[in-house]
Amino acid sequence: MIQAVMREGASWSQLLDPQGFKWTPGVTPFSSLTIILATWSLYFAGILLLKFYMRNRPPFALRTATALHNLFLCGASAAICVGVVREIYRRATTRGVDEIFCTADPDSLDGPLSWYLYLYYLTKFYELADTFILVLKKKPLIFLHWYHHAIVILMVWSWIHYGIVFSALGTIANTGVHVFMYYYYFRSSLGGRVWFKRYLTALQIVQFGTSFVLAAPYVYYHFQKGCVGGPAFVGSMLVNLSFLLLFVQFYKGTYSTRSNKTKQVKEL
């Protein structure tokens, strides 16, 4: 598997040309499913090995490293969000509003829009470092965390591979949320407090719920003119449904329980 990954036709020079960027399986780095399978293998093996290594060791502080990591992701999310918003606006004004939900021409995504989506895809690999930071700090590692980090790589890969323009809206929503999320993590890693912590999970729930509302135009235009990206659309809806249920469960378990405990203390 590692040899297959090493053979991937890495042409990183594509990143230097946003205008001429085109997702090309086997040429664009990290474009094959092999790299995702290899990443998952290394990710889960790394978690187990690192947990084993840390079992009798004190947690690392990693204050500066964590702050820089989160600050980078906050900035990257903001840059990608602004870039995709600009390209979606340009697309809507030149090709029509329907073309930001559905297109029958996957090649129309080539260029800056596909370039930004590809950068977003690459950040999903880098975000796996979130998990290893938690393990090194000996923080709780819940199912929602590692499942979300792992499956989102495949989901974003399907967006670009199948050329679904609808994914640009999901990218805007997710990167927008991540700006606030990673800013919160950045401040927290330095000992600061952020007032909107509780609302981050609620915002993520709204994000996943909104994806089903925005899916309606895709379905409508699909029957009107046909849309490429059907497999990616169906897969994304299933993944978003799982995210919605898991985040709602997490919100209830975290904040409802905390509220009940606070109420009980006050009653005493």
C-alpha positions in Angstrom: 0.0 0.0 0.0 2.8 2.4 0.9 4.5 1.7 -2.4 1.3 2.5 -4.3 1.1 5.8 -2.5 4.6 6.6 -3.4 3.9 5.9 -7.0 1.1 8.4 -7.1 1.9 10.8 -9.9 2.5 13.8 -7.7 2.4 17.0 -9.7 2.5 19.6 -7.0 3.2 22.3 -9.6 -0.6 22.4 -10.2 -1.0 24.3 -7.0 1.0 27.2 -8.6 -1.6 27.7 -11.3 -5.1 28.3 -9.8 -6.4 29.4 -13.2 -5.3 26.3 -15.0 -6.0 23.8 -12.2 -7.8 20.6 -13.1 -8.4 17.6 -10.8 -6.7 14.7 -12.7 -6.9 11.3 -11.0 -3.4 9.7 -10.9 -1.7 13.0 -11.5 -3.1 15.4 -8.9 -1.5 14.5 -5.6 -3.7 12.6 -3.2 -6.3 12.0 -5.9 -6.6 8.2 -5.7 -8.5 6.2 -3.2 -5.3 4.4 -2.3 -4.0 7.4 -0.5 -7.1 7.7 1.6 -7.0 4.0 2.5 -3.3 4.3 3.4 -4.1 7.5 5.4 -6.8 5.7 7.4 -4.5 2.8 8.1 -1.8 5.1 9.4 -4.2 7.2 11.3 -5.9 4.4 13.2 -2.6 2.6 13.8 -1.0 5.8 14.9 -3.8 6.4 17.5 -3.4 3.0 19.0 0.4 3.1 19.1 0.4 6.6 20.6 -2.1 5.7 23.2 0.0 2.7 24.1 3.1 4.9 24.3 1.3 7.4 26.5 -0.4 5.0 28.9 2.2 5.4 31.7 3.5 8.8 30.7 2.4 12.2 31.9 0.5 14.4 29.3 2.4 16.8 27.1 1.5 20.5 27.4 2.2 21.4 23.7 0.9 24.9 24.4 2.8 26.7 21.7 2.5 23.9 19.1 -1.2 23.6 19.7 -1.7 27.3 19.4 0.2 27.6 16.1 -1.6 24.5 14.7 -5.0 26.0 15.5 -4.0 29.5 14.3 -2.9 28.0 11.0 -6.2 26.2 10.5 -8.2 29.3 11.5 -6.3 31.3 8.8 -6.5 28.6 6.2 -10.2 28.2 6.7 -10.8 31.9 6.4 -8.8 32.1 3.2 -10.5 29.2 1.6 -14.0 30.4 2.6 -13.4 33.9 1.1 -11.9 32.3 -2.1 -14.9 29.9 -2.6 -17.4 32.7 -1.9 -15.8 34.9 -4.5 -15.7 32.1 -7.1 -19.4 31.1 -6.4 -20.5 34.7 -6.8 -18.6 34.9 -10.1 -20.2 31.6 -11.2 -23.7 32.8 -10.3 -23.3 36.0 -12.2 -21.8 34.5 -15.3 -23.6 31.1 -15.6 -26.7 31.6 -13.5 -27.8 30.8 -9.9 -28.8 27.3 -10.9 -25.1 26.6 -11.7 -24.1 27.0 -8.0 -26.3 24.0 -7.1 -26.2 21.8 -10.1 -24.2 21.5 -13.4 -24.2 19.0 -16.2 -20.7 20.2 -17.1 -18.1 19.0 -14.6 -15.3 20.7 -16.5 -16.9 24.0 -15.6 -15.4 23.6 -12.1 -11.8 23.6 -13.5 -9.7 26.6 -12.5 -9.9 28.6 -9.3 -13.0 27.0 -7.8 -11.6 23.5 -8.2 -8.3 24.8 -6.8 -9.9 26.1 -3.6 -11.8 22.9 -3.2 -8.6 21.0 -3.6 -6.9 23.1 -0.9 -9.8 22.4 1.3 -9.4 18.7 0.7 -5.7 18.9 1.6 -6.5 20.6 4.9 -8.6 17.5 5.9 -5.4 15.5 6.0 -3.6 18.1 8.1 -6.6 18.3 10.5 -5.8 14.7 11.5 -3.1 16.2 13.7 -6.0 17.4 16.0 -6.3 13.8 17.1 -2.7 13.2 17.8 -2.5 16.4 19.8 -5.4 15.1 22.0 -3.7 11.8 22.5 -0.4 13.4 23.5 -2.3 15.6 25.9 -4.2 12.5 27.2 -7.5 14.2 26.5 -10.7 12.1 25.9 -11.0 10.8 22.3 -14.6 10.2 21.5 -16.1 8.3 18.5 -17.5 11.5 17.0 -14.0 13.0 16.8 -12.1 10.3 15.0 -15.0 9.3 12.8 -15.6 12.8 11.7 -11.9 13.4 10.8 -11.6 10.1 8.9 -14.8 10.0 6.9 -14.7 13.7 5.9 -11.6 13.0 3.8 -13.5 10.5 1.7 -16.5 12.8 1.4 -14.5 15.8 0.1 -12.6 13.5 -2.2 -15.9 12.4 -3.8 -16.9 16.1 -4.2 -13.9 16.9 -6.4 -13.7 13.5 -8.1 -17.4 13.5 -9.2 -17.4 17.2 -10.0 -20.4 18.2 -7.8 -20.6 22.0 -7.7 -23.1 21.8 -4.8 -20.0 20.9 -2.6 -18.8 24.5 -2.9 -21.7 25.6 -0.6 -20.8 22.9 1.9 -17.2 24.1 1.8 -18.3 27.7 2.5 -20.4 26.5 5.5 -17.7 24.3 6.9 -14.8 26.6 6.6 -16.9 29.5 8.0 -17.6 27.4 11.1 -14.0 26.3 11.3 -12.8 29.9 11.5 -14.6 30.3 14.8 -13.9 26.8 16.0 -10.1 27.0 15.5 -10.0 30.5 16.8 -11.6 29.1 20.0 -9.1 26.3 20.1 -6.3 28.8 19.6 -7.4 31.1 22.4 -8.1 28.1 24.7 -4.6 26.7 24.1 -3.1 29.9 25.4 -5.4 30.0 28.4 -7.9 32.5 27.1 -11.6 32.3 27.3 -14.1 32.6 24.4 -17.7 33.4 25.1 -19.2 31.5 22.2 -17.8 28.0 23.1 -21.3 26.5 23.7 -22.6 27.9 20.4 -20.0 26.2 18.3 -21.6 22.8 18.5 -25.0 24.4 17.9 -23.6 26.1 14.9 -22.3 22.8 13.5 -25.7 21.3 14.0 -27.3 24.2 12.0 -24.6 23.6 9.4 -25.5 20.0 8.9 -29.2 20.7 9.1 -28.9 23.4 6.4 -27.2 21.0 4.1 -30.5 19.2 3.6 -32.3 22.5 2.9 -29.7 23.4 0.3 -30.0 19.9 -1.2 -33.5 20.7 -2.5 -32.3 22.9 -5.3 -29.9 20.2 -6.4 -32.7 17.7 -6.6 -34.9 20.2 -8.4 -32.4 21.1 -11.0 -31.3 17.5 -11.4 -34.7 16.7 -12.8 -34.7 19.8 -14.9 -31.4 19.5 -16.7 -29.5 16.6 -15.1 -26.6 17.0 -12.7 -23.3 15.3 -12.4 -22.0 14.2 -9.0 -25.0 12.0 -8.0 -22.8 9.4 -6.1 -21.1 12.2 -4.2 -24.4 13.9 -3.4 -26.0 10.7 -2.0 -22.9 9.9 0.0 -22.6 13.4 1.4 -26.3 13.4 2.5 -25.7 10.1 4.3 -22.6 11.4 6.0 -24.2 14.7 7.0 -27.1 12.8 8.5 -24.7 10.8 10.6 -22.9 14.0 11.6 -26.2 15.7 12.5 -27.3 12.8 14.7 -23.9 12.5 16.4 -23.6 16.3 17.0 -27.1 16.5 18.5 -26.3 13.6 20.8 -23.0 15.3 21.8 -24.7 18.6 22.4 -27.4 17.0 24.6 -24.9 14.9 26.5 -22.5 17.8 27.1 -24.8 20.8 27.7 -28.0 19.3 28.9 -26.2 17.1 31.5 -24.2 20.1 32.6 -27.3 22.3 32.9 -29.1 19.6 35.0 -26.1 19.3 37.3 -26.0 23.1 37.7 -29.7 23.1 38.4 -29.4 20.3 41.0 -26.6 22.2 42.8 -28.7 25.4 42.9 -31.6 23.5 44.4 -29.3 22.1 47.1 
